[in-house]
Amino acid sequence: MKKLGFITMLLAAFFVGAVLTNAVWAADAGDLAKKAQNPIADMISLPLQNNLNFNYGPEREPQNILNIQPVIPFNLSSDWNLITRTIDLAPLNWSRI
């Protein structure tokens, strides 16, 4: 289980690095804003969503779940793009670490 968490964090760091690289290559802030709003833009994005649930389980502890949702486009040809969006859950239970 710890190995899975390490791999998830390693992948998250890789995608953050890729997003920062794309941000540096953007011509200006307006261009980047337009690309960020376009769901089929040729840009890697890494949305993170954190959900906190109180009184979870028989011990009524807080539950913290981090959703990692990388969006990665691949150019298959000049006319075709493949856009992947996987959703990975990283449950965090701080009381048991």
Protein Blocks (a to p, Z undefined) as FASTA:
>chain_A
ZZmmmmmmmmmmmmmmmmmmmmmmpmblmlmmmmmmpmkbccddddddddddeheajkop
acddddddddddddfblmbccdddddddddddfklZZ
